[in-house]
Amino acid sequence: MTSKQDVHRVQETTEINPAYLEDASGLRGHAERLFVPEDEKGVAEVLQRATRERIPVTVSGAGTGVSGGRVPQGGWLISMEKFTRLDIKPGCAVAGAGVLLRDLHAAAAATGQFYAPDSTETGACIGGNIGTNASGSRSFRYGATRQHVLGLRVVLAGGEVLHARRGQPVDFPLPSISIPRTTKHSAGYSLRPGMDWVDLFVGSEGTLGVITEAVLRLLPAPQALLAGVVFFEEDNDALNAVDHWRATASPRMIEYFDRPSLDMLRTRFPEIPARAHAALLIEQEIEDEDDPEIARWLDRLKQDQALVDDSWFGISAAERERFRLFRHSLPDLVNETLRRTGSLKMASDCAVPVPGSRGLS
Ligand SMILES: Cc1cc2nc3c(=O)[nH]c(=O)nc-3n(C[C@H](O)[C@H](O)[C@H](O)COP(=O)(O)OP(=O)(O)OC[C@H]3O[C@@H](n4cnc5c(N)ncnc54)[C@H](O)[C@@H]3O)c2cc1C
């Protein structure tokens, strides 16, 4: 950053746009400098310099986090927004840390493939998704981000670049930490003897290094998808339906909305049936629009006391997008309300083991 040839490699400023100093939680921080590197060498230079000067560095993705992870409390901030290289191949994508999740989804779809992690906020970037081991409504079926990372390039504090491939074990002894048998687990480092480098960095929130690029698994896109928002008059009926559908169907998504959530959503979706007090959002892979699974869903709805005629179903991309927006609107409305009232929302999810499930880490 001092020599002429480095001038274009890293933008550096002390006049920091306040948007960089907060995330979606509303938590505000402060930093002495913001660095926006253009390439891996630029990242290495910033980290070497920070290490030399003993200055803490916070890594910034798209700032959609809700727990203040990218909000600096002093020191330097490094933004990965320029790392937008995206290369889609059969079975995998090579994505820069700054690639937005929605751009990865779109590019994969254009090749008949899909990236399974579907964190609701698609404006998040891949570096942030990996840094937080993001999960989403499809995680019950496909697992969180961790299960889909095949390789990583990471710049370490001393400026060295680590190229970690899935299966390459770490070269130092590790304690075994008991991990709950939940389908989702993102708290702390995922430590166990024999673990690989990739697992060490996934979910490490920028504390061990700066991820610059990732190789991500892509799956063949399902031929068709049935999606729906199923409404219920009673909470208990919705919860019983979850148990039933888990055993009899193989949805890739089941998400529950309670009464206060639906009441909040009515401000944006007045078409929510007045007598609905609970809802389940579902998505199921099907062959085509003649798949007998569609009729089976109708039977399930009747059997489980759903409001059959008032529920929403669709197989087109536009209908799925409407349901995605419905789902996305809930955290969005909560965040909006809290921001309006000047409150903070430091959020985290809570997972419990599901009986009969083998659990993932
Ligand atoms: C409306 C809404 C819905 C959401 N839904 C979900 C959801 O369904 N599932 C979910 O898991 N989360 C969800 N989130 C939270 C958020 O979107 C995720 O945590 C996301 O992964 C953050 O990505 P980001 O790019 O915005 O990261 P940031 O907020 O910028 O950073 C998050 C963390 O990752 C670290 N980080 C960022 N980039 C890198 C990098 N290149 N190398 C190393 N560390 C890095 C940061 O230091 C920080 O600790 C939601 C948020 C909102 C506002």
Ligand as a Chemical Component Dictionary entry (heavy atoms), coordinates in Angstrom:
data_LIG
# 
_chem_comp.id                   LIG 
_chem_comp.type                 NON-POLYMER 
_chem_comp.pdbx_formal_charge   0 
_chem_comp.three_letter_code    LIG 
# 
loop_
_chem_comp_atom.comp_id 
_chem_comp_atom.atom_id 
_chem_comp_atom.alt_atom_id 
_chem_comp_atom.type_symbol 
_chem_comp_atom.charge 
_chem_comp_atom.model_Cartn_x 
_chem_comp_atom.model_Cartn_y 
_chem_comp_atom.model_Cartn_z 
_chem_comp_atom.pdbx_ordinal 
LIG C1  C1  C 0 -33.733 -10.635 6.700  1  
LIG C2  C2  C 0 -32.604 -11.558 7.122  2  
LIG C3  C3  C 0 -32.751 -12.924 7.012  3  
LIG C4  C4  C 0 -31.692 -13.772 7.390  4  
LIG N1  N1  N 0 -31.849 -15.129 7.252  5  
LIG C5  C5  C 0 -30.847 -15.956 7.601  6  
LIG C6  C6  C 0 -30.983 -17.373 7.448  7  
LIG O1  O1  O 0 -31.986 -17.877 6.957  8  
LIG N2  N2  N 0 -29.936 -18.159 7.830  9  
LIG C7  C7  C 0 -28.782 -17.616 8.332  10 
LIG O2  O2  O 0 -27.852 -18.393 8.651  11 
LIG N3  N3  N 0 -28.631 -16.286 8.484  12 
LIG C8  C8  C 0 -29.616 -15.449 8.127  13 
LIG N4  N4  N 0 -29.463 -14.091 8.268  14 
LIG C9  C9  C 0 -28.194 -13.554 8.801  15 
LIG C10 C10 C 0 -27.136 -13.252 7.716  16 
LIG O3  O3  O 0 -27.712 -13.053 6.460  17 
LIG C11 C11 C 0 -26.125 -14.399 7.633  18 
LIG O4  O4  O 0 -25.449 -14.527 8.863  19 
LIG C12 C12 C 0 -25.096 -14.223 6.514  20 
LIG O5  O5  O 0 -24.329 -15.406 6.425  21 
LIG C13 C13 C 0 -24.158 -13.038 6.732  22 
LIG O6  O6  O 0 -23.468 -12.815 5.519  23 
LIG P1  P1  P 0 -22.841 -11.383 5.210  24 
LIG O7  O7  O 0 -22.137 -11.456 3.906  25 
LIG O8  O8  O 0 -23.870 -10.327 5.308  26 
LIG O9  O9  O 0 -21.780 -11.302 6.381  27 
LIG P2  P2  P 0 -21.441 -10.132 7.413  28 
LIG O10 O10 O 0 -22.644 -9.766  8.221  29 
LIG O11 O11 O 0 -20.739 -9.044  6.722  30 
LIG O12 O12 O 0 -20.407 -10.935 8.351  31 
LIG C14 C14 C 0 -20.821 -12.044 9.101  32 
LIG C15 C15 C 0 -19.609 -12.711 9.753  33 
LIG O13 O13 O 0 -18.809 -13.356 8.736  34 
LIG C16 C16 C 0 -17.463 -12.861 8.787  35 
LIG N5  N5  N 0 -16.977 -12.789 7.401  36 
LIG C17 C17 C 0 -17.534 -12.127 6.359  37 
LIG N6  N6  N 0 -16.803 -12.292 5.242  38 
LIG C18 C18 C 0 -15.756 -13.069 5.585  39 
LIG C19 C19 C 0 -14.611 -13.576 4.873  40 
LIG N7  N7  N 0 -14.425 -13.303 3.581  41 
LIG N8  N8  N 0 -13.712 -14.339 5.557  42 
LIG C20 C20 C 0 -13.872 -14.616 6.873  43 
LIG N9  N9  N 0 -14.923 -14.161 7.598  44 
LIG C21 C21 C 0 -15.860 -13.401 6.965  45 
LIG C22 C22 C 0 -17.575 -11.488 9.447  46 
LIG O14 O14 O 0 -16.366 -11.111 10.060 47 
LIG C23 C23 C 0 -18.688 -11.734 10.460 48 
LIG O15 O15 O 0 -18.174 -12.369 11.616 49 
LIG C24 C24 C 0 -30.495 -13.219 7.901  50 
LIG C25 C25 C 0 -30.343 -11.835 7.989  51 
LIG C26 C26 C 0 -31.391 -10.999 7.622  52 
LIG C27 C27 C 0 -31.191 -9.519  7.722  53 
# 
loop_
_chem_comp_bond.comp_id 
_chem_comp_bond.atom_id_1 
_chem_comp_bond.atom_id_2 
_chem_comp_bond.value_order 
_chem_comp_bond.pdbx_ordinal 
LIG C1  C2  SING 1  
LIG C2  C3  SING 2  
LIG C2  C26 DOUB 3  
LIG C3  C4  DOUB 4  
LIG C4  N1  SING 5  
LIG C4  C24 SING 6  
LIG N1  C5  DOUB 7  
LIG C5  C6  SING 8  
LIG C5  C8  SING 9  
LIG C6  O1  DOUB 10 
LIG C6  N2  SING 11 
LIG N2  C7  SING 12 
LIG C7  O2  DOUB 13 
LIG C7  N3  SING 14 
LIG N3  C8  DOUB 15 
LIG C8  N4  SING 16 
LIG N4  C9  SING 17 
LIG N4  C24 SING 18 
LIG C9  C10 SING 19 
LIG C10 O3  SING 20 
LIG C10 C11 SING 21 
LIG C11 O4  SING 22 
LIG C11 C12 SING 23 
LIG C12 O5  SING 24 
LIG C12 C13 SING 25 
LIG C13 O6  SING 26 
LIG O6  P1  SING 27 
LIG P1  O7  DOUB 28 
LIG P1  O8  SING 29 
LIG P1  O9  SING 30 
LIG O9  P2  SING 31 
LIG P2  O10 DOUB 32 
LIG P2  O11 SING 33 
LIG P2  O12 SING 34 
LIG O12 C14 SING 35 
LIG C14 C15 SING 36 
LIG C15 O13 SING 37 
LIG C15 C23 SING 38 
LIG O13 C16 SING 39 
LIG C16 N5  SING 40 
LIG C16 C22 SING 41 
LIG N5  C17 SING 42 
LIG N5  C21 SING 43 
LIG C17 N6  DOUB 44 
LIG N6  C18 SING 45 
LIG C18 C19 SING 46 
LIG C18 C21 DOUB 47 
LIG C19 N7  SING 48 
LIG C19 N8  DOUB 49 
LIG N8  C20 SING 50 
LIG C20 N9  DOUB 51 
LIG N9  C21 SING 52 
LIG C22 O14 SING 53 
LIG C22 C23 SING 54 
LIG C23 O15 SING 55 
LIG C24 C25 DOUB 56 
LIG C25 C26 SING 57 
LIG C26 C27 SING 58 
# 
